[in-house]
Amino acid sequence: NVLRRLLKGGTVEFSGKAATMENFRSYWASGDVLLMPTHAKARRNSYLSYLELHGQERLFSHDIFNASGQLTNTELVVLSACESGLPDARVIDETMGLMSSFLVAGAKMVLSTYWAIADQTTSPVVTEFLVGVVDKGLSPAVALSRATAAVRERHPHPYFWAPFFLMGRHRYGNSES
């Protein structure tokens, strides 16, 4: 796997059977990149928005929010999950959504999505983004721009490349790249 070779020691990936509440809690204060390729559900009460974990467990935004300060060593959270950055349209204040909760918990930056995403383009965008940031030393904004541009060449419809966005502050890469 390209990501495993690229992201050595400080990366934790929560997918498949490893995506459990116990593993999430044990991750706190270790590693600097958190990969969460799972499913998300935005709720009207954004405090109840959640990521689906293994065995029908759910990681709610309030669980993450209540971990305030626990993710201070986390430079980047990659939520390659449908609607992970989307508050319910009826919610006026999205202060407790998934993305915001990771930032409150101490993560420096979160890569998230606005809508349901296609598997065929999610992996290339996330891989190219991480190669750009970690391997090439690009700023996250530039790396995301280049990753989505590469996918846009093969899949011109915005559905495939436009749902990805960043929030937070970063220390990775060269901001001028």
N, C-alpha and C positions, 0 to 999 in steps of 0.2 A: 504494500500500500504506500503510495507516494506520501501521504500525510504522515504516516508513522515514521518513515525515514526522515522526513523534513522536520517534524516536530518531536525532537528527542525529549528526554527526561521531564521537562516541565509541563507536559501536556497531558490532560486527562480527557478521554473520550467516553461519554455516556451514551452507549447505544446497546441494543440487544439486551442480553441478560445483565450487563454491567450497569444498566440504567435503573438504579434503585435509590430510594431515599437514603439508605444506609451508606451507599457509596458516595452520594452527594454530600452528606454530612461529614464523612471522613476526608473528603477532598478539601474542605475548608482549610485555608492557610497553606496549601501546598500547590505547586504548579503555577504556571502563569497563563496558560491557554486552556479554556474549558470548551470542548466541542460537545454540542447537544443536538445530534441529528435525530430528532424525534418529532412527534406530532404535538401541536399546541391547539388550545381552544380559548378564544377570547370570550369573556362573559360580560353581560351588562354591568354587573358589579365586578369591576376589574380586579378587585381583591381576590376574586374567585377564578380568575383566568388561570390556566394550568398547562403544564407540559405532561404528556402521557409518558409514564415510565414502564419498566418491565413488570409483568404480572398484574396489570391494571392499577398499579400505584400511580398517584398523581402528585406532581410537585407544583403546588399552588403559589401564586405570586405572593401571598401573605407568608408562606414558609420562607421564601427567599428574602422578603423584606425583613422578617424577624431575625434573619441572620446578619443583620446590620453590622458592618465592620469585619465580618468573617472572611470576606473575599478580597481583602486588601492586597494580597499578593497576586491577584488575578489581573493581568493586563488586558485580556481579551476573552469575551464570551461569544461563541459563535452559535446562534440559535438558528440552525438550518431547519426550521420547523414552520409549517404553514401558520400564518397569522400570528407569529410570535411577537410582532411589534404592533399589532392592530388592536386598538381598543374598540369595544362595541360602539357603533355609531351613535347610540343613545346616551353614551357616557360623556358627561361634560368635562370631567377632570380625570385624566388618565394617570394619576400619581401612583397608583398601585398596580399597574400592569406588569407583565413579565419583564420587559426591558428595563423599566424604571426600577423595579425591585432589585435586579442584578446590580444596577448602579448604586442604589442605596446600600446594598450589602458590601460594596467596596470595589466592585469591578471597575476598571478604568474605561473600558469601551465595550460596546455590544454591537455585533452584527446581527441584524434581524430582518424580518420580511413583513410586507404589508398584506399579502394575500396568499392563498393556497399556491404552492410552488410545484413545478414539474420536476420529478426525480431526474429526468434526463439532462436538465440544465443546472440543477442545484449543485451536484457534485463538481462539475467543471468550474462553476463560479467560485465555490468555497475553496477548491484546490488551488485555482489560479490566484485567488485573493491571498491565501496563506503563503504560497510560494513567493508572491510579490512582497509581502510584509516580512516574512521570516528569512527567506533565502536571498532575496534581492535587496532587502533593506529599504523598500519603498514605504512611504507613509501609507497608512490604512486607506485614506481617501483616494490616493492615486492608484493603489493596488486594486481597490474595488472598481474604480473607473475602468481600468485596463481589463479586469476579469469580466465585467459585464459587456465591454466592447467586443471581446473575443467571442463571447456567446452570441451577441447580437449579429455578428457576421454570419453565423450558421442558422440562427433563429431570429429573424428580424422583428417578429411580433413582440411588443413590450411585455406581454404576459410572461415570457420566458426569462427576460433579463432585468426588468425594471422593479421587481418587488424588494430588492435588497437595499438596505440603508444602514448607516452607522450612527451611533450616538455615544457621546462621551469624549474623554480626552485620552490621548495616547502618548506613549514614549517610544513606540516601535518606529523604526525606519527613519528615513530622511524626508522631512516635510517638503523639501524642494524637489524631490524626485518625481 
